[in-house]
């Protein structure tokens, strides 16, 4: 949420993937599930963030 506010919701999927909290989760995720984790964050970006950005701008 802080990221969205600081960038006025103008964020990219890379912004989400570079968050410290994501990095910590990624490190603790088994290697066999890391691809799935990344794809879920990218899906969240595409399904939630992008449409919201379009509504705002």
C-alpha positions, -999 to +999 in steps of 0.1 A: +000+000+000+028+024+008+043+017-026+010+026-043+007+058-023+042+069-028+040+064-066+004+077-069-005+041-080+018+044-110+036+011-103+048-017-124+050-054-118+087-051-113+080-027-084+060-055-067+087-081-074+114-058-060+096-053-026+116-065+004+086-085+016+084-103-018+121-110-017+118-126+018+089-147+007+107-157-025+138-169-005+116-190+018+097-206-011+108-240-023+126-239-057+098-259-073+073-232-064+092-200-071+079-198-107+043-202-094+049-174-068+062-150-094+033-158-118+007-152-090+022-117-083+022-109-120-014-121-123-024-100-093-008-070-111-026-077-144-060-085-128-061-058-100-034-031-104-036-025-141-074-021-143-073+002-112-046+023-129-067+026-160-096+039-139-074+065-121-058+079-152 
